Amino acid sequence: MSAILDATENTSVRHSAAARRNWNPARLARVAARFVSVLVCVGIWQVLAEHHVSFGLVTFANVPAPSDVVPAAWALFHSPKLPMHLLSSVMRVLVGFVAASAVGIGLGLAIGRYRAFEDAVLPPLEVLRPIPAVAWIPLAILMFPSSEMSMMFITFIGALFPILLNTIHGVEGVDPRLVATARSLGTRGAALFAEVILPGAAPAIVTGLSIGMGTAWFCLVTAEMIAGQYGIGYFTWESYTLQNYADIVVGMLLIGALGMGSSVLVKRVGLALIPWYRMEAAQR
């Protein structure tokens, strides 16, 4: 019984010590400095836009100020169309991201592991990789029977290559000694992938998934330019055509917040699923 109490006490002490480390004065100072930096940027934006400052090549004469953006954001958040905008965009990004994850991880594992597969598949993918998402719009319209599928395809293209390349680098970075040891113990085929290759490449895959989620949101405006009546990207583009300049900034900030939040969520979930990587990082 005393051993259990001692173990519980030691665990609570470690948790409290970790909490103190997480909220020590240095960390609080860094958080405060980052918050202040954001406020300073917003303040500079307000001054430049309010006074219509022009630098010659760049002018803020038509840029809405934060004092204009806040009421526009308030109006959007109370609009009955906002749930449909969010739902449409989230579904398009989610479907494209899930498809890109399946294809990118599968191809990345095969390309990173088998030389013949790399020679056969990677060159065409490298030719397609530099093509921007906007260049895919006409072909996407021709390839798919509905505009919804075309928009999902654009987000798929945006997320695919970061996931694919990070998976390839992760597989190639697996320690050959681990593979040789597993083979000497009789591990072959799917078991080798499941027990050695995939766990070793997992940190790089998680990084690729996080970047891929961000690029999927990045391509959302391009995707929703095709067609549709709902979506944050569509709302942003429509605001431009209607010259509602404050709403353009609101849409941009909302896409940025959703992209950042979903990328962080993907990374946190991914790291939670690979505890061995957290242990290695803590030992460094």
C-alpha positions as CSV (number, residue, x, y, z in Angstrom):
1,M,0.0,0.0,0.0
2,S,2.8,2.4,0.9
3,A,4.5,1.7,-2.4
4,I,1.3,2.6,-4.3
5,L,1.1,5.9,-2.2
6,D,4.7,6.7,-2.9
7,A,4.3,6.0,-6.6
8,T,1.1,8.2,-6.7
9,E,2.9,11.0,-4.8
10,N,5.9,10.8,-7.2
11,T,3.6,11.0,-10.2
12,S,1.8,14.1,-8.8
13,V,5.2,15.7,-8.0
14,R,6.3,15.1,-11.6
15,H,3.1,16.5,-13.0
16,S,3.3,19.6,-10.8
17,A,7.0,20.1,-11.8
18,A,6.0,19.8,-15.5
19,A,3.3,22.3,-15.0
20,R,5.7,24.7,-13.4
21,R,8.1,24.3,-16.3
22,N,5.3,24.9,-18.8
23,W,4.2,28.1,-17.1
24,N,7.5,29.5,-15.8
25,P,8.2,33.2,-16.2
26,A,10.3,32.8,-19.3
27,R,7.5,30.9,-21.1
28,L,4.9,33.5,-20.0
29,A,7.2,36.3,-21.2
30,R,7.5,34.6,-24.7
31,V,3.7,34.2,-24.9
32,A,3.3,37.9,-23.9
33,A,5.9,39.0,-26.5
34,R,4.1,37.1,-29.3
35,F,0.8,38.6,-28.3
36,V,2.3,42.1,-28.3
37,S,3.8,41.5,-31.7
38,V,0.4,40.7,-33.1
39,L,-1.1,43.9,-31.5
40,V,1.8,46.0,-33.0
41,C,1.1,44.6,-36.5
42,V,-2.6,45.3,-36.2
43,G,-1.8,48.9,-35.0
44,I,0.5,49.5,-37.9
45,W,-2.2,48.1,-40.3
46,Q,-4.7,50.5,-38.7
47,V,-2.5,53.6,-39.1
48,L,-1.5,52.8,-42.7
49,A,-5.1,52.1,-43.8
50,E,-6.7,54.9,-41.9
51,H,-4.3,57.5,-43.4
52,H,-4.3,55.9,-46.9
53,V,-0.5,55.7,-46.9
54,S,1.1,55.1,-50.2
55,F,4.7,53.8,-50.8
56,G,4.5,54.2,-54.5
57,L,4.4,50.6,-55.6
58,V,2.2,49.6,-52.6
59,T,-0.7,51.7,-51.5
60,F,-3.2,51.3,-48.6
61,A,-5.7,53.7,-50.1
62,N,-8.3,51.0,-50.7
63,V,-7.3,48.6,-47.9
64,P,-9.9,48.3,-45.2
65,A,-8.7,49.1,-41.7
66,P,-9.1,46.8,-38.7
67,S,-11.8,49.2,-37.4
68,D,-13.7,48.3,-40.6
69,V,-13.0,44.6,-40.5
70,V,-14.3,44.0,-37.0
71,P,-17.9,45.1,-37.8
72,A,-17.8,43.0,-41.0
73,A,-16.6,40.0,-39.0
74,W,-19.4,40.6,-36.4
75,A,-21.9,40.7,-39.2
76,L,-20.6,37.5,-40.8
77,F,-20.6,35.6,-37.5
78,H,-24.3,36.6,-37.0
79,S,-25.2,35.7,-40.6
80,P,-27.4,32.6,-41.2
81,K,-25.2,31.7,-44.1
82,L,-22.1,31.3,-42.0
83,P,-22.8,27.6,-41.0
84,M,-23.3,26.7,-44.6
85,H,-20.1,28.5,-45.6
86,L,-18.2,26.7,-42.9
87,L,-19.7,23.3,-43.6
88,S,-19.1,23.5,-47.3
89,S,-15.5,24.5,-46.9
90,V,-14.7,22.0,-44.2
91,M,-16.2,19.1,-46.1
92,R,-14.3,20.0,-49.3
93,V,-11.0,20.3,-47.4
94,L,-11.7,17.1,-45.3
95,V,-12.5,14.9,-48.3
96,G,-9.5,16.2,-50.3
97,F,-7.2,15.8,-47.3
98,V,-8.3,12.3,-46.5
99,A,-7.9,11.2,-50.1
100,A,-4.5,12.9,-50.3
101,S,-3.4,11.2,-47.1
102,A,-4.3,7.7,-48.3
103,V,-2.7,8.2,-51.7
104,G,0.3,10.1,-50.5
105,I,1.2,7.8,-47.6
106,G,0.6,4.7,-49.8
107,L,2.7,5.9,-52.7
108,G,5.3,7.4,-50.4
109,L,5.9,4.1,-48.5
110,A,6.2,2.2,-51.8
111,I,8.5,4.8,-53.5
112,G,10.7,5.2,-50.5
113,R,11.1,1.5,-50.1
114,Y,11.4,0.1,-53.6
115,R,13.8,1.5,-56.1
116,A,11.9,0.1,-59.2
117,F,8.7,1.7,-58.0
118,E,10.5,5.0,-57.5
119,D,11.9,4.9,-61.0
120,A,8.5,4.1,-62.5
121,V,6.2,6.4,-60.5
122,L,8.2,9.3,-59.1
123,P,9.3,11.1,-62.3
124,P,5.7,11.7,-63.5
125,L,4.7,13.0,-60.0
126,E,7.7,15.3,-60.0
127,V,6.5,16.8,-63.3
128,L,3.0,17.4,-61.9
129,R,4.2,18.7,-58.5
130,P,5.2,22.3,-59.6
131,I,1.8,22.9,-61.4
132,P,-0.1,25.4,-59.3
133,A,-3.6,24.6,-58.1
134,V,-5.2,27.3,-60.2
135,A,-3.8,25.7,-63.4
136,W,-5.8,22.5,-62.6
137,I,-9.2,24.3,-62.7
138,P,-10.0,23.8,-66.4
139,L,-8.9,20.2,-66.4
140,A,-10.8,19.5,-63.1
141,I,-14.0,20.9,-64.7
142,L,-13.5,18.5,-67.6
143,M,-12.6,15.5,-65.5
144,F,-15.4,15.5,-63.0
145,P,-19.2,15.5,-63.5
146,S,-19.9,17.9,-60.7
147,S,-18.4,21.2,-59.5
148,E,-18.3,19.8,-56.0
149,M,-16.0,16.9,-57.0
150,S,-13.8,19.4,-58.9
151,M,-13.3,21.5,-55.8
152,M,-12.5,18.5,-53.7
153,F,-9.9,17.5,-56.4
154,I,-8.2,20.9,-56.1
155,T,-7.8,20.5,-52.3
156,F,-6.6,16.9,-52.9
157,I,-3.9,18.2,-55.3
158,G,-2.8,20.8,-52.7
159,A,-2.5,18.3,-49.9
160,L,-1.0,15.4,-51.9
161,F,2.6,16.4,-52.6
162,P,3.6,17.6,-49.0
163,I,2.3,14.3,-47.7
164,L,3.9,12.3,-50.4
165,L,7.4,13.9,-50.2
166,N,7.5,13.8,-46.4
167,T,6.5,10.1,-46.4
168,I,9.3,9.3,-48.9
169,H,11.9,11.2,-46.8
170,G,10.6,9.5,-43.7
171,V,11.0,6.0,-45.2
172,E,14.4,6.8,-46.6
173,G,15.5,8.1,-43.2
174,V,14.7,4.9,-41.4
175,D,17.9,3.4,-39.9
176,P,19.0,0.6,-42.1
177,R,20.3,-1.3,-39.0
178,L,16.7,-1.5,-37.8
179,V,15.6,-3.0,-41.1
180,A,18.5,-5.4,-41.1
181,T,17.8,-6.5,-37.5
182,A,14.1,-7.1,-38.2
183,R,15.0,-9.2,-41.2
184,S,17.5,-11.2,-39.3
185,L,14.6,-12.0,-36.9
186,G,12.4,-13.2,-39.7
187,T,10.3,-10.1,-40.3
188,R,9.3,-9.8,-43.9
189,G,6.7,-8.1,-46.2
190,A,3.7,-6.4,-44.6
191,A,5.0,-7.1,-41.1
192,L,8.3,-5.3,-41.9
193,F,6.3,-2.2,-43.0
194,A,3.9,-2.3,-40.0
195,E,6.5,-2.9,-37.3
196,V,9.6,-1.1,-38.6
197,I,9.2,1.1,-41.7
198,L,5.9,2.8,-40.7
199,P,6.9,3.6,-37.1
200,G,10.3,4.9,-38.2
201,A,8.7,7.1,-40.9
202,A,5.8,8.2,-38.7
203,P,7.3,11.5,-37.5
204,A,7.9,12.7,-41.0
205,I,4.5,11.5,-42.1
206,V,2.9,13.5,-39.3
207,T,4.8,16.6,-40.5
208,G,3.6,16.0,-44.0
209,L,0.0,15.6,-42.9
210,S,0.2,18.9,-41.0
211,I,1.7,20.8,-43.9
212,G,-0.8,19.1,-46.3
213,M,-3.8,20.2,-44.2
214,G,-2.5,23.8,-44.4
215,T,-2.0,23.7,-48.2
216,A,-5.5,22.2,-48.6
217,W,-6.9,25.3,-47.0
218,F,-4.5,27.4,-49.1
219,C,-6.0,25.9,-52.2
220,L,-9.6,26.3,-51.0
221,V,-10.1,29.8,-52.5
222,T,-8.8,28.5,-55.9
223,A,-11.1,25.5,-55.6
224,E,-14.2,27.5,-54.7
225,M,-13.6,29.9,-57.6
226,I,-14.9,27.1,-59.9
227,A,-18.6,27.2,-58.8
228,G,-20.9,27.1,-55.9
229,Q,-22.9,29.3,-53.6
230,Y,-21.3,28.5,-50.3
231,G,-17.8,28.2,-48.8
232,I,-15.3,30.6,-47.1
233,G,-13.3,30.8,-50.3
234,Y,-16.4,31.6,-52.3
235,F,-17.4,34.2,-49.8
236,T,-14.0,35.8,-50.1
237,W,-14.1,35.9,-53.9
238,E,-17.7,37.1,-54.0
239,S,-16.8,39.9,-51.6
240,Y,-14.1,41.0,-54.1
241,T,-16.5,41.0,-57.0
242,L,-19.1,43.0,-54.9
243,Q,-16.3,45.4,-53.7
244,N,-17.0,44.5,-50.0
245,Y,-13.4,45.0,-49.2
246,A,-13.7,44.4,-45.4
247,D,-15.4,41.1,-46.1
248,I,-12.3,40.0,-48.2
249,V,-10.1,40.5,-45.1
250,V,-12.6,38.7,-42.9
251,G,-12.6,35.7,-45.3
252,M,-8.8,35.7,-45.5
253,L,-8.4,35.7,-41.7
254,L,-11.1,33.0,-41.2
255,I,-9.3,30.8,-43.8
256,G,-6.0,31.4,-42.0
257,A,-7.5,30.6,-38.6
258,L,-9.1,27.4,-39.8
259,G,-6.0,26.4,-41.6
260,M,-3.7,27.0,-38.7
261,G,-6.1,25.4,-36.2
262,S,-6.6,22.2,-38.3
263,S,-2.9,21.9,-39.0
264,V,-2.1,22.1,-35.3
265,L,-4.8,19.6,-34.5
266,V,-3.5,17.1,-37.1
267,K,0.0,17.5,-35.7
268,R,-1.1,17.1,-32.1
269,V,-3.2,14.0,-32.9
270,G,-0.3,12.6,-34.9
271,L,2.2,13.1,-32.2
272,A,-0.2,11.5,-29.6
273,L,-0.2,8.4,-31.8
274,I,3.6,8.1,-31.8
275,P,4.6,8.2,-28.2
276,W,8.1,6.7,-29.0
277,Y,9.0,9.8,-30.9
278,R,8.0,12.1,-27.9
279,M,10.2,9.9,-25.7
280,E,13.2,10.2,-28.0
281,A,12.7,14.0,-28.3
282,A,12.5,14.3,-24.5
283,Q,15.8,12.4,-24.1
284,R,17.7,14.8,-26.5
